[in-house]
Amino acid sequence: MRVFLGIMVPEALWGAVASLQGELGCGRAVAEEALHLTLVFLGDVDPPELELLHEELVGISVAPVTLGLAGLDVIEGGDRTRALVLKLRPEPALEALQAKLAQAARRAGIDLERRRFRPHVTIARFNKGLTETQAARLGHLLESRGDVVLPEWRVTGFALLRSHLTREGAEYEVLADYPECPDFTRGQAK
């Protein structure tokens, strides 16, 4: 199954993200309940590997960390713009957590892609090259709201999530919370 380790964006921030998506007015907006920060993309993992991963993850302690979304950016791929994202403020504790999780995945025998961790939350996707009108809308949003800052939220854990790919976009299912406490993956907005 296709899985990753991540943190869900709290419901308290959904309205602010929806406002940005509405201002953009093009692309495919990511559904509010699907807004997340990927810490480690694991790819297609078999159940036995997931069991080994679970054993590694239950022993990881997570110090509370305050996260903040600040600034818009685009992700390019090949010769086109693929996504509009909200960047995260630099946070050493988040970088340390991400490194711990990647090490745990490797100890469980999961082969990870080697790429630099660039924390972000995708808010819109572009399937094909942008039309001139779409490029103008995206450019206007980046110019007028590129320095947007959303309220911070406190996170005390992470989740193992399964990605179900559908025609409308990906849907996510929480397979396990670490540490196991109610609703921590949604965090608390300040």
C-alpha positions as CSV (number, residue, x, y, z in Angstrom):
1,M,0.0,0.0,0.0
2,R,1.1,3.6,-0.7
3,V,2.0,5.2,2.6
4,F,3.8,8.2,4.2
5,L,4.5,9.7,7.7
6,G,2.9,13.1,8.2
7,I,1.1,15.7,10.1
8,M,-2.4,16.8,9.2
9,V,-3.2,20.6,9.1
10,P,-5.6,21.5,11.9
11,E,-9.2,22.3,11.0
12,A,-8.8,25.8,12.5
13,L,-6.6,26.7,9.4
14,W,-8.9,25.2,6.7
15,G,-10.8,28.5,6.2
16,A,-7.6,30.5,5.6
17,V,-6.4,27.9,3.1
18,A,-9.7,27.8,1.3
19,S,-9.6,31.6,1.0
20,L,-6.2,31.3,-0.8
21,Q,-7.5,28.5,-3.0
22,G,-10.5,30.7,-3.9
23,E,-8.3,33.6,-4.8
24,L,-6.2,31.4,-7.0
25,G,-9.3,30.3,-9.0
26,C,-7.5,27.7,-11.0
27,G,-5.9,24.3,-10.7
28,R,-7.3,21.5,-8.5
29,A,-7.7,22.6,-4.9
30,V,-6.6,20.1,-2.3
31,A,-9.6,19.2,-0.1
32,E,-9.5,20.6,3.4
33,E,-9.4,17.3,5.2
34,A,-6.5,16.2,3.0
35,L,-4.2,19.1,3.8
36,H,-1.0,17.7,5.3
37,L,2.7,18.0,5.8
38,T,4.6,15.0,4.5
39,L,7.5,14.1,6.8
40,V,8.7,10.9,5.1
41,F,7.2,9.5,1.9
42,L,7.5,5.7,2.1
43,G,6.0,4.7,-1.2
44,D,4.5,1.2,-1.8
45,V,5.1,-0.8,1.4
46,D,4.1,-4.4,2.1
47,P,2.3,-5.3,5.3
48,P,5.3,-7.1,6.8
49,E,7.5,-4.0,6.3
50,L,4.7,-1.9,7.9
51,E,4.8,-4.1,11.0
52,L,8.5,-3.6,11.3
53,L,8.1,0.1,10.8
54,H,5.4,0.3,13.4
55,E,7.7,-1.4,15.9
56,E,10.3,1.3,15.2
57,L,7.9,4.2,15.4
58,V,6.3,3.3,18.8
59,G,9.6,3.9,20.4
60,I,10.1,7.4,19.1
61,S,9.4,10.2,21.5
62,V,8.2,13.5,20.0
63,A,8.9,16.8,21.8
64,P,6.0,19.3,21.2
65,V,6.7,21.6,18.3
66,T,5.0,24.7,17.1
67,L,4.6,24.9,13.4
68,G,3.7,27.9,11.3
69,L,2.8,28.2,7.6
70,A,4.4,31.3,6.1
71,G,4.7,32.2,2.4
72,L,3.5,30.7,-0.9
73,D,5.7,28.9,-3.4
74,V,5.4,26.7,-6.4
75,I,6.8,23.2,-7.1
76,E,8.1,22.8,-10.6
77,G,8.5,19.4,-12.2
78,G,10.0,18.8,-15.6
79,D,8.9,21.8,-17.7
80,R,5.8,22.8,-15.8
81,T,4.4,24.1,-12.6
82,R,3.0,21.1,-10.6
83,A,1.7,22.6,-7.4
84,L,1.1,25.7,-5.2
85,V,2.3,25.2,-1.7
86,L,2.4,27.0,1.7
87,K,5.9,26.9,3.1
88,L,6.6,26.1,6.8
89,R,8.7,28.4,8.9
90,P,12.1,26.9,9.7
91,E,11.9,24.7,12.8
92,P,14.9,22.7,14.0
93,A,12.7,20.4,16.1
94,L,10.7,19.5,12.9
95,E,13.9,18.8,11.0
96,A,15.1,16.6,13.8
97,L,11.8,14.6,13.9
98,Q,11.9,14.1,10.2
99,A,15.5,12.8,10.4
100,K,14.4,10.4,13.2
101,L,11.5,9.1,11.2
102,A,13.6,8.5,8.0
103,Q,16.1,6.6,10.1
104,A,13.3,4.5,11.6
105,A,12.0,3.7,8.1
106,R,15.5,2.6,6.9
107,R,15.9,0.4,10.0
108,A,12.6,-1.3,9.0
109,G,14.1,-2.1,5.6
110,I,12.2,0.6,3.6
111,D,14.3,2.1,0.8
112,L,13.7,5.8,0.8
113,E,14.4,8.3,-2.0
114,R,17.3,10.5,-1.2
115,R,16.0,14.0,-1.3
116,R,16.2,17.1,0.8
117,F,13.4,17.7,3.2
118,R,11.5,20.8,2.2
119,P,8.5,21.2,4.5
120,H,5.4,22.4,2.8
121,V,1.6,21.9,2.5
122,T,0.3,21.5,-1.0
123,I,-2.9,23.6,-1.5
124,A,-3.5,23.3,-5.3
125,R,-2.2,21.0,-8.0
126,F,-1.9,21.6,-11.7
127,N,-2.3,18.5,-13.9
128,K,-1.2,20.0,-17.2
129,G,0.8,23.0,-18.3
130,L,-0.8,26.3,-17.2
131,T,-2.8,28.3,-19.7
132,E,-1.9,32.0,-20.0
133,T,-4.9,32.9,-17.9
134,Q,-4.0,30.4,-15.2
135,A,-0.3,31.5,-15.1
136,A,-1.5,35.1,-14.7
137,R,-3.8,34.1,-11.8
138,L,-1.0,32.2,-10.1
139,G,1.4,35.1,-10.7
140,H,-1.1,37.6,-9.2
141,L,-1.7,35.4,-6.1
142,L,2.1,35.0,-5.6
143,E,2.6,38.7,-5.9
144,S,-0.3,39.8,-3.7
145,R,-0.3,37.1,-1.1
146,G,3.1,35.4,-1.4
147,D,4.1,36.6,2.1
148,V,0.9,35.2,3.8
149,V,1.3,34.0,7.4
150,L,-1.2,31.7,9.0
151,P,-1.7,31.0,12.7
152,E,0.8,28.6,14.4
153,W,-0.3,25.3,15.7
154,R,1.2,22.9,18.3
155,V,2.0,19.3,17.3
156,T,2.9,16.5,19.6
157,G,3.1,13.6,17.2
158,F,2.7,12.3,13.7
159,A,0.7,9.7,11.8
160,L,1.2,6.8,9.4
161,L,-1.1,7.6,6.5
162,R,-2.3,5.6,3.5
163,S,-2.8,7.4,0.2
164,H,-5.7,6.3,-2.0
165,L,-5.4,7.7,-5.5
166,T,-8.8,8.6,-7.1
167,R,-9.8,10.6,-10.2
168,E,-10.6,13.6,-7.9
169,G,-7.3,13.4,-6.2
170,A,-5.7,11.6,-3.3
171,E,-7.7,10.6,-0.2
172,Y,-5.9,9.9,3.0
173,E,-6.5,7.3,5.8
174,V,-4.8,7.4,9.1
175,L,-3.5,4.0,9.8
176,A,-1.8,4.8,13.2
177,D,-1.1,7.8,15.4
178,Y,2.3,8.2,17.2
179,P,2.1,8.7,20.1
180,E,-1.3,7.3,20.4
181,C,-3.4,10.2,21.7
182,P,-6.7,11.6,20.2
183,D,-6.6,14.1,17.4
184,F,-3.0,15.1,17.9
185,T,-2.4,14.9,14.1
186,R,-4.8,17.8,13.7
187,G,-2.9,19.8,16.4
188,Q,-4.3,22.9,18.1
189,A,-4.2,26.3,16.4
190,K,-3.2,29.2,18.5
